[in-house]
Amino acid sequence: MALTVNNLAPIILVNTVGQISVTVNDTTSGSPVPTDPYTLTIQVYYPGGDLFETFTYGNPDARLVKDATGVYHFNFGVNNPNNETNCPAEFLFNWQVVMSPASEPVNVVQTVRVVPAHVMMLLPEFRLLIDKSRKLISEDPTNPCFLGYTDADLFTYLTQGLSIINAYQPYVTFDIAHFPDRHRYILLQAGLIAGAMSQQLFAIDTDIPNYNDQGTSFVITHQPQLAALLNQVTQMLDKLVPQMKLQYVMSGQLHVQQTGSYRLTALLNAAPPGMLFRNIFFSG
């Protein structure tokens, strides 16, 4: 038996309802065959590990819906009693499937992110920057399919780029929901570092530095070009990020107030041991 989560890191626009889908396959025959399980349960957790809510297919109040044999979806959003998507947040989904009363449960986890609208608006601009060779692999006008980064990929790279920005000094930190829009280019470039780093690791695994077969040869080396790009963008951010953060640092102020005992304290500190002041003897 296999449990397939169609998207391990879906993103949902704030104040909307997202549909999270899974497929249950029976693999005992060697090839996956969609099969209805004995029980299907979804547990939703807060990032800290506390249980938020639990749903089991077949219960009267459950929001798990069966689309076809072995295919189910869960509606997660503000139209439901707990208002799950009314603000930016992250949730951990644990899907649990039991095929028969005697079988062991199978668990698959996924992270669901609720994303504010202005961050979703950044994704097309970020895709234009990072995914210049986006390839159309299905020309069906009703359902086009592109080979490239998903929205979840782009959002992940942006949050990782934000971590890069927050690591720079001075100590001013931002969150993805309130990053200043006038500095969006810096956020996109930081996200480019995270995305290009991921692509560089893929290139290390797949590049072919030298291939020769009976006189036919070719070379595929993307990693050096990606490394040069990373170096160029990093050098630019090394200068821009601290300059940007200085615009949000307030100049410190120090207020000193002299009390009535200030002069006496200064005099006593400067006096040698054994001095006598107004018939009071101070020994050193």
RODO-2510 file (C-alpha; in nm, 4 decimals, decimal comma):
residues 284
     n   res          X          Y          Z
     1     m     0,0000     0,0000     0,0000
     2     a     0,1193     0,3493    -0,0815
     3     l    -0,0164     0,6870     0,0201
     4     t     0,0601     0,9640    -0,2271
     5     v     0,0283     1,3291    -0,1269
     6     n    -0,0110     1,5266    -0,4475
     7     n     0,1777     1,8308    -0,3165
     8     l     0,4099     1,8056    -0,0160
     9     a     0,4292     2,1839     0,0377
    10     p     0,1117     2,3542    -0,0877
    11     i     0,0477     2,7241    -0,0348
    12     i    -0,2943     2,8797     0,0225
    13     l    -0,3864     3,2452    -0,0179
    14     v    -0,4981     3,4030     0,3087
    15     n    -0,8780     3,4205     0,3552
    16     t    -0,9423     3,1535     0,0933
    17     v    -1,0151     2,7816     0,0930
    18     g    -0,7440     2,5443    -0,0302
    19     q    -0,8013     2,1887    -0,1496
    20     i    -0,5416     1,9379    -0,0269
    21     s    -0,5516     1,6068    -0,2174
    22     v    -0,4189     1,2547    -0,1568
    23     t    -0,4326     0,9235    -0,3410
    24     v    -0,4306     0,5800    -0,1759
    25     n    -0,2742     0,3078    -0,3936
    26     d    -0,2522    -0,0661    -0,3461
    27     t     0,0942    -0,1765    -0,4605
    28     t     0,0764    -0,5483    -0,3738
    29     s     0,0445    -0,6400    -0,7425
    30     g     0,3550    -0,4387    -0,8351
    31     s     0,1778    -0,1458    -0,9989
    32     p    -0,0206     0,1144    -0,8054
    33     v    -0,3965     0,0669    -0,8105
    34     p    -0,6214     0,3302    -0,6438
    35     t    -0,7927     0,1629    -0,3480
    36     d    -1,0251     0,2807    -0,0722
    37     p    -0,8627     0,2365     0,2706
    38     y    -1,0190     0,0991     0,5879
    39     t    -0,9653     0,4362     0,7612
    40     l    -0,8275     0,7688     0,6434
    41     t    -0,7412     1,0324     0,9037
    42     i    -0,5800     1,3737     0,8840
    43     q    -0,4224     1,5431     1,1856
    44     v    -0,3421     1,9151     1,1665
    45     y    -0,0676     2,0478     1,3939
    46     y     0,0634     2,3910     1,4837
    47     p     0,4364     2,4475     1,4097
    48     g     0,5119     2,3970     1,7804
    49     g     0,3653     2,0453     1,7699
    50     d     0,0296     2,1108     1,9384
    51     l    -0,2666     1,9365     1,7757
    52     f    -0,4997     2,1818     1,5994
    53     e    -0,7725     1,9509     1,4714
    54     t    -0,8341     1,5924     1,3555
    55     f    -1,0646     1,4600     1,0848
    56     t    -1,1521     1,1049     0,9820
    57     y    -1,3262     1,0148     0,6587
    58     g    -1,6804     0,8919     0,7177
    59     n    -1,7549     1,0957     1,0286
    60     p    -2,0608     1,3204     0,9930
    61     d    -1,8622     1,6369     1,0674
    62     a    -1,5550     1,5410     0,8654
    63     r    -1,4438     1,7613     0,5753
    64     l    -1,2627     1,4799     0,3953
    65     v    -1,4313     1,4284     0,0594
    66     k    -1,4029     1,1268    -0,1702
    67     d    -1,3555     1,2203    -0,5360
    68     a    -1,3034     0,8734    -0,6797
    69     t    -1,1796     0,5320    -0,5729
    70     g    -0,8727     0,5966    -0,3570
    71     v    -0,8767     0,9719    -0,4289
    72     y    -0,9684     1,2154    -0,1494
    73     h    -0,9378     1,5849    -0,0757
    74     f    -0,9611     1,8042     0,2333
    75     n    -1,0972     2,1592     0,2270
    76     f    -0,8847     2,3852     0,4450
    77     g    -0,9873     2,7463     0,4827
    78     v    -1,1793     3,0307     0,6391
    79     n    -1,5232     2,9099     0,5367
    80     n    -1,4885     2,6377     0,7965
    81     p    -1,5538     2,6742     1,1723
    82     n    -1,1937     2,7244     1,2885
    83     n    -1,1055     2,9975     1,0345
    84     e    -0,7773     2,8229     0,9541
    85     t    -0,6602     3,0647     0,6831
    86     n    -0,7635     3,3991     0,8279
    87     c    -0,3980     3,5002     0,8816
    88     p    -0,0519     3,3957     0,7514
    89     a     0,0586     3,0742     0,9217
    90     e     0,2130     2,7302     0,8753
    91     f     0,0530     2,3961     0,9580
    92     l     0,1769     2,0386     0,9588
    93     f    -0,0601     1,7838     0,8046
    94     n    -0,0219     1,4182     0,9023
    95     w    -0,2159     1,1842     0,6747
    96     q    -0,2713     0,8386     0,8247
    97     v    -0,4064     0,5410     0,6309
    98     v    -0,5030     0,1959     0,7571
    99     m    -0,5919    -0,0580     0,4880
   100     s    -0,7400    -0,3277     0,7154
   101     p    -0,8039    -0,3798     1,0883
   102     a    -0,4894    -0,5960     1,1103
   103     s    -0,2568    -0,3736     0,9068
   104     e    -0,0132    -0,1124     1,0355
   105     p    -0,0942     0,2557     0,9752
   106     v     0,0996     0,4450     0,7097
   107     n     0,1773     0,8138     0,7705
   108     v     0,2755     1,0886     0,5281
   109     v     0,3377     1,4466     0,6433
   110     q     0,3223     1,7718     0,4508
   111     t     0,3623     2,1401     0,5314
   112     v     0,0778     2,3733     0,4383
   113     r     0,1518     2,7450     0,4291
   114     v    -0,1057     3,0250     0,4397
   115     v     0,0450     3,3151     0,2447
   116     p    -0,0592     3,6840     0,2416
   117     a    -0,1791     3,8397    -0,0818
   118     h     0,1140     4,0771    -0,1391
   119     v     0,3590     3,7845    -0,1131
   120     m     0,1591     3,5895    -0,3717
   121     m     0,1890     3,8942    -0,5964
   122     l     0,5683     3,8645    -0,5768
   123     l     0,5732     3,5112    -0,7203
   124     p     0,5163     3,5996    -1,0909
   125     e     0,7875     3,8675    -1,0703
   126     f     1,0221     3,6243    -0,8961
   127     r     0,9485     3,3555    -1,1568
   128     l     1,0372     3,6021    -1,4314
   129     l     1,3726     3,6559    -1,2605
   130     i     1,4699     3,2997    -1,1730
   131     d     1,2966     3,0859    -1,4362
   132     k     1,3998     3,2346    -1,7697
   133     s     1,3866     2,9004    -1,9562
   134     r     1,0346     2,8033    -1,8510
   135     k     0,9270     2,5328    -2,0957
   136     l     0,5719     2,4630    -2,2081
   137     i     0,5204     2,0850    -2,2099
   138     s     0,1433     2,0831    -2,2651
   139     e    -0,0107     2,3185    -2,5180
   140     d    -0,3683     2,2457    -2,4161
   141     p    -0,5133     2,5989    -2,3814
   142     t    -0,7589     2,4825    -2,1145
   143     n    -0,4882     2,3222    -1,8997
   144     p    -0,1355     2,4353    -1,9952
   145     c     0,1527     2,2704    -1,8140
   146     f     0,4964     2,4253    -1,7677
   147     l     0,8198     2,2558    -1,6709
   148     g     0,9706     2,4807    -1,4067
   149     y     0,9355     2,6012    -1,0494
   150     t     0,6020     2,5690    -0,8732
   151     d     0,4551     2,8485    -0,6634
   152     a     0,5476     2,6488    -0,3527
   153     d     0,9105     2,6309    -0,4747
   154     l     0,9245     3,0055    -0,5328
   155     f     0,7720     3,0857    -0,1938
   156     t     1,0236     2,8550    -0,0245
   157     y     1,3157     3,0289    -0,1957
   158     l     1,1802     3,3709    -0,0962
   159     t     1,1546     3,2710     0,2708
   160     q     1,5068     3,1276     0,2562
   161     g     1,6279     3,4500     0,0949
   162     l     1,4652     3,6441     0,3775
   163     s     1,6696     3,4370     0,6239
   164     i     1,9830     3,5413     0,4343
   165     i     1,8848     3,9089     0,4644
   166     n     1,8125     3,8741     0,8375
   167     a     2,1584     3,7244     0,8935
   168     y     2,3278     4,0493     0,7876
   169     q     2,4196     4,3221     1,0348
   170     p     2,2983     4,5624     1,1659
   171     y     2,0400     4,3869     1,3791
   172     v     1,7170     4,4634     1,1964
   173     t     1,5034     4,1639     1,1065
   174     f     1,1974     4,1270     0,8842
   175     d     0,9243     3,8709     0,8310
   176     i     0,7856     3,7726     0,4937
   177     a     0,4441     3,9273     0,5644
   178     h     0,5837     4,2739     0,6421
   179     f     0,8934     4,3062     0,4259
   180     p     0,9096     4,6648     0,2902
   181     d     0,7839     4,6669    -0,0660
   182     r     1,0209     4,9466    -0,1691
   183     h     1,3087     4,7017    -0,1192
   184     r     1,1468     4,4068    -0,2959
   185     y     1,4336     4,3753    -0,5467
   186     i     1,6726     4,2904    -0,2634
   187     l     1,4335     4,0183    -0,1419
   188     l     1,4068     3,8767    -0,4945
   189     q     1,7861     3,8711    -0,5317
   190     a     1,8240     3,6964    -0,1949
   191     g     1,5638     3,4417    -0,3071
   192     l     1,7636     3,3986    -0,6273
   193     i     2,0634     3,2925    -0,4166
   194     a     1,8577     3,0214    -0,2458
   195     g     1,7068     2,9015    -0,5742
   196     a     2,0354     2,9032    -0,7638
   197     m     2,2041     2,7159    -0,4781
   198     s     1,9406     2,4425    -0,5065
   199     q     1,9890     2,4338    -0,8839
   200     q     2,3656     2,4148    -0,8369
   201     l     2,3316     2,1020    -0,6218
   202     f     2,1152     1,9497    -0,8956
   203     a     2,3789     2,0443    -1,1558
   204     i     2,6535     1,8767    -0,9520
   205     d     2,4565     1,5520    -0,9684
   206     t     2,3602     1,5732    -1,3361
   207     d     2,6396     1,7574    -1,5211
   208     i     2,8551     1,5558    -1,7602
   209     p     3,2031     1,7157    -1,7720
   210     n     3,3279     1,4870    -2,0473
   211     y     3,1468     1,2254    -2,2578
   212     n     3,2943     1,0471    -2,5571
   213     d     3,1511     0,7510    -2,7428
   214     q     3,3356     0,6491    -3,0610
   215     g     3,4079     1,0032    -3,1653
   216     t     3,0802     1,1517    -3,0460
   217     s     3,1416     1,3818    -2,7532
   218     f     2,9553     1,6475    -2,5631
   219     v     2,9928     1,8409    -2,2409
   220     i     2,7172     1,9530    -2,0013
   221     t     2,8488     2,1809    -1,7250
   222     h     2,6008     2,4116    -1,5579
   223     q     2,7606     2,4153    -1,2123
   224     p     3,0494     2,6584    -1,2889
   225     q     2,8107     2,9122    -1,4426
   226     l     2,5748     2,8841    -1,1455
   227     a     2,8654     2,9271    -0,9042
   228     a     2,9727     3,2441    -1,0875
   229     l     2,6162     3,3774    -1,0691
   230     l     2,5951     3,3037    -0,6970
   231     n     2,9238     3,4833    -0,6362
   232     q     2,8065     3,7880    -0,8325
   233     v     2,4703     3,8156    -0,6544
   234     t     2,6271     3,7549    -0,3116
   235     q     2,8822     4,0318    -0,3637
   236     m     2,6010     4,2696    -0,4595
   237     l     2,3934     4,1818    -0,1503
   238     d     2,6984     4,2140     0,0758
   239     k     2,6851     4,5839    -0,0067
   240     l     2,3123     4,6456    -0,0505
   241     v     2,1655     4,4632     0,2509
   242     p     2,3621     4,6500     0,5232
   243     q     2,2868     4,9790     0,3473
   244     m     1,9178     4,8921     0,3375
   245     k     1,9101     4,7936     0,7054
   246     l     2,0788     5,1179     0,8103
   247     q     1,7656     5,2979     0,6914
   248     y     1,5719     5,1218     0,9684
   249     v     1,8218     5,1756     1,2511
   250     m     1,7493     5,4659     1,4863
   251     s     2,0367     5,6701     1,6261
   252     g     2,0909     5,5959     1,9957
   253     q     2,0411     5,8619     2,2614
   254     l     2,2002     5,8836     2,6079
   255     h     2,0564     6,0964     2,8872
   256     v     2,2759     6,1751     3,1885
   257     q     2,1347     6,3544     3,4927
   258     q     2,3532     6,4794     3,7770
   259     t     2,2024     6,4315     4,1218
   260     g     2,2688     6,6376     4,4331
   261     s     2,5389     6,3960     4,5526
   262     y     2,7331     6,3995     4,2262
   263     r     3,0005     6,6523     4,3387
   264     l     3,0394     6,4940     4,6826
   265     t     3,0781     6,1502     4,5248
   266     a     3,3418     6,2811     4,2852
   267     l     3,5271     6,4478     4,5748
   268     l     3,5248     6,1345     4,7895
   269     n     3,6447     5,9200     4,5008
   270     a     3,9369     6,1569     4,4369
   271     a     4,0341     6,2033     4,8051
   272     p     4,3256     5,9971     4,9449
   273     p     4,2600     5,7574     5,2360
   274     g     4,2350     5,9157     5,5838
   275     m     4,0937     6,2482     5,4751
   276     l     3,8585     6,4341     5,7123
   277     f     3,5495     6,6102     5,5770
   278     r     3,3283     6,8204     5,8078
   279     n     3,4282     6,6340     6,1258
   280     i     3,3672     6,2937     5,9598
   281     f     3,6739     6,0721     5,9341
   282     f     3,7072     5,8471     5,6329
   283     s     3,9695     5,5806     5,6663
   284     g     4,1214     5,4154     5,3646
***
